[in-house]
């Protein structure tokens, strides 16, 4: 279940800059929201460390490591890191908002993939994730799964 934007100021702003919009996803580390960067007039994705982990220094450091590792990558299907900050004691990571269907969404919509299509997706994910995994970090990726 999603909550209101964590640490929001004026009910809808994070870090004095990002206007929080709709929730995108929630996981063990936190939540990802669609937001707007009014300074650069563009949509972004904001990953906020979950409330239960707000005081956990190890979780905050993991988010910072994830941001640094992802910032070194340059691929059309990997969200670029745009900013890293903290608001009311909760670290957040601002990323490029990628358009496209997630792999889970693709499978929910169209069912299991044909072996050839599945092999292409697995190969693309393995190629993109080889370097970050070697550094012990995960990154925000979009499979941009498409049917041929």
C-alpha positions as CSV (number, residue, x, y, z in Angstrom):
1,X,0.0,0.0,0.0
2,X,1.3,3.4,-0.9
3,X,1.4,6.3,1.5
4,X,1.4,10.1,0.9
5,X,4.7,11.4,-0.4
6,X,7.3,10.8,2.4
7,X,8.6,13.9,4.1
8,X,6.4,16.1,1.9
9,X,6.6,19.9,2.4
10,X,3.4,21.8,1.7
11,X,1.7,18.4,1.3
12,X,3.2,17.7,-2.1
13,X,6.9,18.8,-2.4
14,X,10.1,16.9,-1.7
15,X,13.4,18.6,-1.0
16,X,11.9,22.0,-1.7
17,X,11.9,21.2,-5.4
18,X,10.1,18.1,-6.6
19,X,6.3,18.2,-6.8
20,X,5.2,14.6,-6.1
21,X,2.6,13.0,-8.2
22,X,1.3,9.5,-8.6
23,X,2.9,6.5,-7.0
24,X,4.6,4.1,-9.4
25,X,5.8,1.2,-7.2
26,X,6.7,0.1,-3.7
27,X,9.2,-2.4,-2.6
28,X,11.4,-3.4,0.4
29,X,13.5,-0.3,0.3
30,X,10.9,2.3,-0.3
31,X,8.6,3.8,-2.9
32,X,8.9,5.3,-6.4
33,X,6.8,8.2,-7.4
34,X,6.2,10.2,-10.5
35,X,7.2,13.8,-9.8
36,X,7.7,17.1,-11.6
37,X,10.9,19.1,-11.5
38,X,9.5,22.7,-11.9
39,X,13.0,24.1,-12.2
40,X,13.8,22.2,-15.4
41,X,10.1,21.7,-16.3
42,X,10.3,17.9,-16.8
43,X,8.8,14.8,-15.3
44,X,11.1,12.6,-13.1
45,X,10.9,9.5,-11.0
46,X,11.7,9.8,-7.3
47,X,12.7,6.8,-5.2
48,X,12.3,7.6,-1.5
49,X,13.7,5.4,1.3
50,X,10.8,3.8,3.2
51,X,9.7,5.2,6.5
52,X,10.7,2.1,8.4
53,X,14.2,2.5,7.1
54,X,14.5,6.3,7.5
55,X,16.9,6.1,10.5
56,X,18.8,3.1,9.1
57,X,22.2,4.3,8.1
58,X,23.0,1.1,6.2
59,X,19.9,1.5,4.1
60,X,20.7,5.1,3.4
61,X,24.2,4.2,2.3
62,X,22.9,1.4,0.1
63,X,20.6,4.0,-1.7
64,X,23.6,6.3,-2.1
65,X,25.7,3.4,-3.5
66,X,22.9,2.5,-5.9
67,X,22.7,6.2,-7.1
68,X,26.5,6.4,-7.7
69,X,26.6,3.0,-9.5
70,X,23.6,4.0,-11.7
71,X,25.1,7.4,-12.4
72,X,28.0,5.7,-14.2
73,X,25.7,3.9,-16.6
74,X,24.6,5.2,-20.0
75,X,21.9,3.1,-21.7
76,X,18.5,4.0,-23.2
77,X,16.8,1.4,-20.9
78,X,18.5,2.4,-17.7
79,X,17.1,5.5,-15.9
80,X,19.7,8.2,-15.6
81,X,20.3,9.5,-12.1
82,X,19.6,13.2,-11.9
83,X,19.8,14.1,-8.2
84,X,20.4,12.6,-4.8
85,X,19.2,14.3,-1.6
86,X,17.6,14.0,1.8
87,X,14.4,15.5,3.1
88,X,13.3,15.3,6.8
89,X,15.9,12.6,7.4
90,X,14.8,10.4,4.4
91,X,17.1,10.0,1.5
92,X,15.7,10.2,-2.0
93,X,17.0,9.5,-5.5
94,X,15.7,11.4,-8.5
95,X,15.9,9.6,-11.9
96,X,14.9,10.1,-15.4
97,X,11.3,8.9,-15.9
98,X,11.3,6.2,-18.6
99,X,8.3,5.6,-20.6
100,X,7.3,2.1,-21.6
101,X,5.8,-1.0,-20.3
102,X,7.5,-2.9,-17.5
103,X,8.2,-6.6,-17.9
104,X,5.6,-7.5,-15.2
105,X,3.1,-5.3,-17.0
106,X,3.9,-7.0,-20.3
107,X,3.4,-10.5,-18.8
108,X,0.2,-9.5,-17.0
109,X,-1.2,-8.0,-20.3
110,X,-0.1,-10.7,-22.8
111,X,0.8,-13.8,-20.8
112,X,4.0,-15.8,-21.0
113,X,6.5,-14.8,-23.7
114,X,7.5,-17.0,-26.5
115,X,10.9,-18.5,-26.0
116,X,12.7,-16.2,-28.6
117,X,11.2,-13.1,-27.0
118,X,12.0,-14.2,-23.5
119,X,15.6,-14.9,-24.6
120,X,16.0,-11.4,-26.1
121,X,14.7,-9.8,-22.8
122,X,17.0,-12.0,-20.6
123,X,20.0,-11.2,-22.8
124,X,19.3,-7.5,-22.7
125,X,18.8,-7.5,-18.9
126,X,22.0,-9.6,-18.4
127,X,24.0,-7.2,-20.6
128,X,22.8,-4.1,-18.7
129,X,23.1,-5.6,-15.2
130,X,26.5,-7.3,-15.5
131,X,28.5,-4.2,-14.5
132,X,26.3,-2.9,-11.6
133,X,26.1,-6.5,-10.2
134,X,29.8,-6.8,-10.2
135,X,29.9,-3.7,-8.0
136,X,27.4,-5.1,-5.6
137,X,24.6,-2.7,-6.4
138,X,21.2,-2.7,-8.1
139,X,19.9,-0.1,-10.5
140,X,16.5,1.1,-11.7
141,X,15.9,-0.4,-15.0
142,X,13.1,-0.6,-17.4
143,X,12.9,-3.7,-19.6
144,X,10.8,-1.8,-22.1
145,X,9.4,-5.2,-23.1
146,X,7.8,-5.1,-26.5
147,X,6.2,-7.7,-28.5
148,X,7.5,-8.2,-32.0
